Amino acid sequence: MIGVNLVHGAFFHHPQPEALIGSLLDDLSRARLEVDMIRFSGPAFAGVDNRLMSLQLVEQDLTDAAMFTATGEVVQPAEVLYQRPVLVERGSFRPITKLTLDVLERAREQFLQEPDVSGQEPVVLMEMTLRDLGESAGVDHADFLARADILGGLGMNVLISRFEQYYRLADYLGAYTDHKIGLAAGLASVREIALERSSKDLAGGIIEATGRLFKRSVKMYVYPARDPASGEVYAIDTAPVPPPWQYLRDMLMHMGRLEGIRGYTDAYLSIAMSDALARIAAGDVSWEQLVPAPVVTTIKTKRLFGYRAAASASAAS
Protein backbone atom coordinates (compact mmCIF):
# COMPACT_ATOMS: atom_id res chain seq x y z
CA MET A 1 0.00 0.00 0.00
CA ILE A 2 2.84 2.39 0.73
CA GLY A 3 4.24 1.56 -2.72
CA VAL A 4 0.92 2.35 -4.41
CA ASN A 5 0.63 5.60 -2.44
CA LEU A 6 4.17 6.60 -3.39
CA VAL A 7 3.64 5.93 -7.10
CA HIS A 8 0.31 7.78 -7.01
CA GLY A 9 1.91 10.72 -5.22
CA ALA A 10 4.81 10.85 -7.67
CA PHE A 11 2.41 11.08 -10.60
CA PHE A 12 -0.25 13.40 -9.19
CA HIS A 13 1.30 15.36 -6.30
CA HIS A 14 4.89 15.99 -7.40
CA PRO A 15 4.27 19.75 -7.88
CA GLN A 16 3.27 19.88 -4.18
CA PRO A 17 5.69 17.85 -2.06
CA GLU A 18 3.68 18.57 1.12
CA ALA A 19 0.63 16.92 -0.47
CA LEU A 20 2.78 14.01 -1.65
CA ILE A 21 3.98 13.41 1.89
CA GLY A 22 0.43 13.48 3.27
CA SER A 23 -0.77 11.05 0.61
CA LEU A 24 1.64 8.35 1.84
CA LEU A 25 -0.82 7.57 4.65
CA ASP A 26 -3.87 7.19 2.39
CA ASP A 27 -5.89 4.26 3.78
CA LEU A 28 -3.12 3.65 6.32
CA SER A 29 -2.54 4.74 9.91
CA ARG A 30 0.42 5.38 12.19
CA ALA A 31 -0.34 2.04 13.81
CA ARG A 32 0.80 0.38 10.57
CA LEU A 33 3.32 2.81 9.14
CA GLU A 34 5.86 5.39 10.23
CA VAL A 35 8.00 7.46 7.87
CA ASP A 36 10.87 9.09 9.76
CA MET A 37 12.99 10.13 6.78
CA ILE A 38 12.20 11.38 3.30
CA ARG A 39 14.47 12.96 0.71
CA PHE A 40 13.50 14.68 -2.54
CA SER A 41 16.10 14.88 -5.30
CA GLY A 42 16.34 15.34 -9.05
CA PRO A 43 15.34 18.09 -11.51
CA ALA A 44 11.65 17.93 -10.60
CA PHE A 45 12.46 18.85 -7.01
CA ALA A 46 15.30 21.32 -7.52
CA GLY A 47 13.60 23.95 -5.36
CA VAL A 48 12.65 21.63 -2.50
CA ASP A 49 14.33 22.18 0.87
CA ASN A 50 14.58 18.76 2.51
CA ARG A 51 14.67 20.35 5.96
CA LEU A 52 11.11 21.54 5.34
CA MET A 53 10.19 18.06 4.19
CA SER A 54 11.51 16.67 7.50
CA LEU A 55 9.31 19.18 9.27
CA GLN A 56 6.35 18.03 7.18
CA LEU A 57 6.80 14.45 8.35
CA VAL A 58 6.36 15.63 11.93
CA GLU A 59 3.65 18.20 11.20
CA GLN A 60 1.53 15.69 9.29
CA ASP A 61 2.06 13.04 11.99
CA LEU A 62 3.90 10.50 9.85
CA THR A 63 6.51 10.30 12.59
CA ASP A 64 7.20 11.62 16.08
CA ALA A 65 10.63 12.99 15.18
CA ALA A 66 12.85 13.69 12.18
CA MET A 67 16.49 14.67 11.96
CA PHE A 68 18.80 16.57 9.65
CA THR A 69 22.46 17.47 9.87
CA ALA A 70 24.18 20.87 9.95
CA THR A 71 24.50 20.70 6.15
CA GLY A 72 20.75 20.19 5.77
CA GLU A 73 21.00 16.52 4.86
CA VAL A 74 18.09 14.48 6.16
CA VAL A 75 19.23 11.34 7.95
CA GLN A 76 17.79 8.20 9.44
CA PRO A 77 17.82 8.76 13.23
CA ALA A 78 18.82 5.14 13.88
CA GLU A 79 21.97 5.54 11.76
CA VAL A 80 23.08 8.58 13.76
CA LEU A 81 22.04 7.56 17.27
CA TYR A 82 22.59 3.80 17.35
CA GLN A 83 24.64 2.84 20.42
CA ARG A 84 26.17 6.31 20.78
CA PRO A 85 26.16 8.62 23.80
CA VAL A 86 23.79 11.51 23.09
CA LEU A 87 23.65 15.07 24.41
CA VAL A 88 20.61 17.14 23.54
CA GLU A 89 19.41 20.67 24.25
CA ARG A 90 15.78 21.62 23.76
CA GLY A 91 14.76 25.13 22.79
CA SER A 92 13.15 27.46 20.30
CA PHE A 93 16.54 28.96 19.29
CA ARG A 94 14.87 32.17 18.10
CA PRO A 95 17.66 33.14 18.00
CA ILE A 96 20.29 31.07 19.77
CA THR A 97 22.03 33.32 22.29
CA LYS A 98 25.37 33.21 24.06
CA LEU A 99 23.50 31.83 27.08
CA THR A 100 21.86 29.04 25.06
CA LEU A 101 25.17 28.00 23.56
CA ASP A 102 26.97 28.18 26.91
CA VAL A 103 24.37 25.84 28.44
CA LEU A 104 25.26 23.26 25.79
CA GLU A 105 29.02 23.76 25.92
CA ARG A 106 29.27 23.60 29.72
CA ALA A 107 26.99 20.56 29.83
CA ARG A 108 29.13 18.88 27.19
CA GLU A 109 32.26 19.45 29.29
CA GLN A 110 30.67 17.64 32.24
CA PHE A 111 29.10 14.98 30.01
CA LEU A 112 32.51 14.04 28.59
CA GLN A 113 33.84 13.56 32.13
CA GLU A 114 31.29 10.84 32.89
CA PRO A 115 33.04 7.46 33.30
CA ASP A 116 30.65 5.78 30.86
CA VAL A 117 31.21 8.47 28.20
CA SER A 118 34.96 9.04 28.49
CA GLY A 119 36.78 8.44 25.20
CA GLN A 120 33.62 8.53 23.09
CA GLU A 121 32.42 11.37 20.90
CA PRO A 122 28.73 12.01 21.67
CA VAL A 123 26.05 12.89 19.17
CA VAL A 124 25.01 16.46 19.95
CA LEU A 125 21.45 17.46 19.01
CA MET A 126 19.47 20.67 19.14
CA GLU A 127 15.80 19.72 19.51
CA MET A 128 12.86 21.86 18.44
CA THR A 129 9.35 20.67 19.23
CA LEU A 130 6.25 21.67 17.29
CA ARG A 131 5.25 23.67 20.35
CA ASP A 132 8.51 25.65 20.09
CA LEU A 133 7.74 26.22 16.42
CA GLY A 134 4.25 27.60 17.14
CA GLU A 135 2.01 24.61 16.46
CA SER A 136 -1.24 26.27 17.61
CA ALA A 137 -0.98 29.03 15.00
CA GLY A 138 0.71 26.83 12.42
CA VAL A 139 4.41 26.62 11.78
CA ASP A 140 5.98 29.59 10.02
CA HIS A 141 8.22 27.77 7.57
CA ALA A 142 10.42 30.77 6.78
CA ASP A 143 10.99 31.29 10.50
CA PHE A 144 11.80 27.61 10.94
CA LEU A 145 14.38 27.76 8.15
CA ALA A 146 15.91 30.86 9.74
CA ARG A 147 16.53 28.90 12.93
CA ALA A 148 17.78 25.89 10.97
CA ASP A 149 20.22 28.12 9.07
CA ILE A 150 21.64 29.47 12.32
CA LEU A 151 22.02 26.04 13.93
CA GLY A 152 23.58 24.72 10.73
CA GLY A 153 26.05 27.60 10.73
CA LEU A 154 27.14 26.47 14.20
CA GLY A 155 27.60 22.90 13.00
CA MET A 156 24.60 21.53 14.91
CA ASN A 157 22.44 18.53 14.08
CA VAL A 158 18.73 19.26 14.46
CA LEU A 159 15.94 17.05 15.79
CA ILE A 160 12.33 18.11 15.15
CA SER A 161 9.82 16.37 17.38
CA ARG A 162 6.29 16.15 18.75
CA PHE A 163 7.61 15.52 22.27
CA GLU A 164 6.05 18.07 24.61
CA GLN A 165 7.26 16.21 27.70
CA TYR A 166 10.92 15.48 28.38
CA TYR A 167 10.19 11.86 29.28
CA ARG A 168 8.91 11.24 25.74
CA LEU A 169 12.21 12.54 24.37
CA ALA A 170 14.08 10.18 26.72
CA ASP A 171 11.89 7.26 25.59
CA TYR A 172 12.64 8.08 21.95
CA LEU A 173 16.41 8.34 22.36
CA GLY A 174 16.52 5.26 24.60
CA ALA A 175 15.02 3.19 21.78
CA TYR A 176 18.20 3.76 19.74
CA THR A 177 20.99 3.64 22.29
CA ASP A 178 21.91 2.01 25.59
CA HIS A 179 24.65 4.56 26.13
CA LYS A 180 24.39 7.65 28.31
CA ILE A 181 21.87 10.33 27.37
CA GLY A 182 22.58 13.86 28.57
CA LEU A 183 20.04 16.67 28.69
CA ALA A 184 21.38 20.23 28.78
CA ALA A 185 18.77 22.51 30.34
CA GLY A 186 18.05 25.66 32.26
CA LEU A 187 16.13 25.97 35.52
CA ALA A 188 12.99 26.87 33.59
CA SER A 189 12.98 23.37 32.09
CA VAL A 190 13.26 21.80 35.55
CA ARG A 191 10.29 23.83 36.76
CA GLU A 192 8.32 22.68 33.73
CA ILE A 193 9.09 19.04 34.51
CA ALA A 194 8.02 19.62 38.11
CA LEU A 195 4.55 20.85 37.14
CA GLU A 196 1.78 18.27 37.36
CA ARG A 197 0.45 19.16 33.91
CA SER A 198 3.58 17.68 32.35
CA SER A 199 2.46 14.26 33.59
CA LYS A 200 -1.33 14.57 33.55
CA ASP A 201 -1.74 11.78 30.98
CA LEU A 202 0.15 9.22 33.09
CA ALA A 203 -1.55 7.01 35.64
CA GLY A 204 1.41 7.40 37.97
CA GLY A 205 1.48 11.18 37.59
CA ILE A 206 4.68 13.00 38.42
CA ILE A 207 6.26 9.87 39.94
CA GLU A 208 5.84 7.95 36.69
CA ALA A 209 6.95 10.91 34.56
CA THR A 210 10.12 11.32 36.63
CA GLY A 211 10.85 7.59 36.50
CA ARG A 212 10.41 7.44 32.73
CA LEU A 213 12.59 10.50 32.21
CA PHE A 214 15.53 9.34 34.31
CA LYS A 215 15.46 5.64 33.48
CA ARG A 216 18.50 3.88 32.03
CA SER A 217 21.41 6.31 31.88
CA VAL A 218 19.65 9.65 31.46
CA LYS A 219 21.23 12.61 33.24
CA MET A 220 20.25 16.27 33.21
CA TYR A 221 22.78 19.09 33.52
CA VAL A 222 21.15 22.28 34.75
CA TYR A 223 22.42 25.82 34.21
CA PRO A 224 21.86 28.37 37.01
CA ALA A 225 19.51 31.34 36.67
CA ARG A 226 19.42 34.83 38.10
CA ASP A 227 16.23 36.08 39.75
CA PRO A 228 15.36 39.29 37.86
CA ALA A 229 13.83 40.91 40.95
CA SER A 230 16.43 40.15 43.61
CA GLY A 231 19.46 39.52 41.42
CA GLU A 232 20.16 36.30 43.35
CA VAL A 233 21.66 33.41 41.41
CA TYR A 234 19.88 30.10 41.90
CA ALA A 235 21.47 26.72 41.22
CA ILE A 236 19.57 23.45 40.84
CA ASP A 237 19.97 22.62 44.54
CA THR A 238 18.82 26.05 45.80
CA ALA A 239 16.13 27.05 43.31
CA PRO A 240 12.52 27.00 44.53
CA VAL A 241 10.47 24.32 42.78
CA PRO A 242 6.80 23.34 43.14
CA PRO A 243 6.27 20.90 46.04
CA PRO A 244 6.62 17.97 46.40
CA TRP A 245 9.12 17.86 43.52
CA GLN A 246 11.93 19.14 45.76
CA TYR A 247 12.09 15.66 47.33
CA LEU A 248 12.43 14.04 43.91
CA ARG A 249 15.08 16.61 43.01
CA ASP A 250 17.12 15.79 46.10
CA MET A 251 16.84 12.07 45.40
CA LEU A 252 17.87 12.50 41.75
CA MET A 253 20.86 14.61 42.74
CA HIS A 254 21.88 11.97 45.29
CA MET A 255 21.59 9.30 42.58
CA GLY A 256 23.72 11.35 40.18
CA ARG A 257 20.89 11.82 37.66
CA LEU A 258 20.58 15.58 38.16
CA GLU A 259 23.62 17.84 38.30
CA GLY A 260 24.23 21.56 38.33
CA ILE A 261 26.46 23.09 35.67
CA ARG A 262 29.52 24.34 37.45
CA GLY A 263 31.54 26.46 35.02
CA TYR A 264 28.75 28.82 34.01
CA THR A 265 29.30 32.39 32.77
CA ASP A 266 27.77 34.89 35.17
CA ALA A 267 27.49 37.64 32.55
CA TYR A 268 25.22 35.45 30.41
CA LEU A 269 22.59 34.95 33.12
CA SER A 270 20.91 38.25 32.23
CA ILE A 271 20.47 37.34 28.54
CA ALA A 272 16.90 36.65 27.44
CA MET A 273 16.08 35.23 24.01
CA SER A 274 12.94 37.38 23.71
CA ASP A 275 15.00 40.49 24.42
CA ALA A 276 17.52 39.61 21.71
CA LEU A 277 14.71 39.02 19.21
CA ALA A 278 13.06 42.34 20.03
CA ARG A 279 16.34 44.22 19.60
CA ILE A 280 16.95 42.59 16.22
CA ALA A 281 13.52 43.65 14.96
CA ALA A 282 13.98 47.18 16.34
CA GLY A 283 17.34 47.69 14.65
CA ASP A 284 19.07 48.06 18.03
CA VAL A 285 22.70 47.06 17.40
CA SER A 286 23.12 45.96 21.01
CA TRP A 287 21.59 42.59 20.06
CA GLU A 288 24.97 41.68 18.58
CA GLN A 289 26.38 41.43 22.10
CA LEU A 290 23.79 38.81 23.05
CA VAL A 291 24.43 36.17 20.39
CA PRO A 292 27.56 34.28 19.24
CA ALA A 293 29.63 35.99 16.53
CA PRO A 294 28.83 33.42 13.78
CA VAL A 295 25.13 33.92 14.50
CA VAL A 296 25.49 37.69 14.09
CA THR A 297 26.96 37.14 10.63
CA THR A 298 24.23 34.69 9.60
CA ILE A 299 21.42 36.97 10.78
CA LYS A 300 22.85 39.97 8.98
CA THR A 301 23.70 38.14 5.76
CA LYS A 302 20.34 36.38 5.46
CA ARG A 303 18.34 39.17 7.16
CA LEU A 304 16.71 36.76 9.57
CA PHE A 305 14.12 37.45 12.29
CA GLY A 306 13.11 40.80 10.80
CA TYR A 307 16.68 42.10 10.88
CA ARG A 308 17.21 45.59 9.60
CA ALA A 309 20.22 47.87 9.82
CA ALA A 310 20.37 50.37 12.66
CA ALA A 311 18.44 53.56 12.03
CA SER A 312 21.58 55.71 11.98
CA ALA A 313 23.28 53.45 9.46
CA SER A 314 20.19 53.45 7.23
CA ALA A 315 19.97 57.21 7.33
CA ALA A 316 23.64 57.59 6.42
CA SER A 317 23.19 55.38 3.39
Steps between C-alpha positions, in 0.01 A plus 500: 500500500784739573640417155168579331471825697854600405447433129167685509660794679790513255260523207234732641655696789859563390438876452400513870742297712299572818195335341715209382620440854145507638380257234741230623254422781195462274298207639777439754558609859796564728424166662614334176752743357754758609714707264787663689712604202421625152727658241403672175760520224524546125400775254131484591581592859784747449330763716405268786668555837525158664509659845144619438408152385632361831280751677204385291545142617456618858229757427288249309553235770684246286761480774569632849843637410722570200864598478731690269866590522672840508532483120125449462525133409209296630614186679356186649503556879600138565815540288611804700396398851555124508705404807653847536499731802263789429486856632196707413380853571137595451398851403339733251839650399333821381779597490763293677674725752834489677313362802336221298831396350680518835240266653589242235876550513525484880272196511714332236813557710341319795343234277841406358633452854245228576675162541261332256556769234875557529682440171184509289380784281131564577232588250396857578144600406302821513133405537206714393149381579190600306400700806826698474423557133151638572276201432175666615526776239669280242870479436657797324724318255720800421557552872581132544758515221653810659562304819625199304744723310642635825538157661656368180747788500609387847546143380200363691284200417129573538221279633139606436249326723147478637632437852344755734621314809866427568427138590372438146830630363687264735281208387575582136877526541511192724350293218818557296779488755592337830774755554474809718248768406571853620246781512634856509239728656428815692308531826186590307499150350528343846203703621303385197577136578393558860153623403223242522367589155813352344388158624121531496459221243689244711330279755796539733507878462820682583658187652458308175611796287817541707573127487456485123718806448794384710493130417804324355791743485324834458658796678402866497753782531337819623627854446444755780265797466491849643181625665413821311347662809760424766803437281570178693650211306322169549659162432310173462540417870385843626231600251139495622295232325133402536447256790535207536750489212781628724516152657534338158765757410704418809472128430603543135799711599602236755471233229713705260217547248469876550804726514561872503723653234806625678702712257221736399555857376347750740472775238273281286237450771332830411456409131143431390418358157186715470706811571752412229219441250335832582828688457561337162157606374546853638836551331673537838863400437542390861347163405838409352641475852241238595564236234813311385707671229420243225130550572536877459647445154227255397219728618643800320585317178164324470300779670337259741241569772399835351857630508553849372801728522515750784307819437814715495670274248191500277478876510867538409455279197 
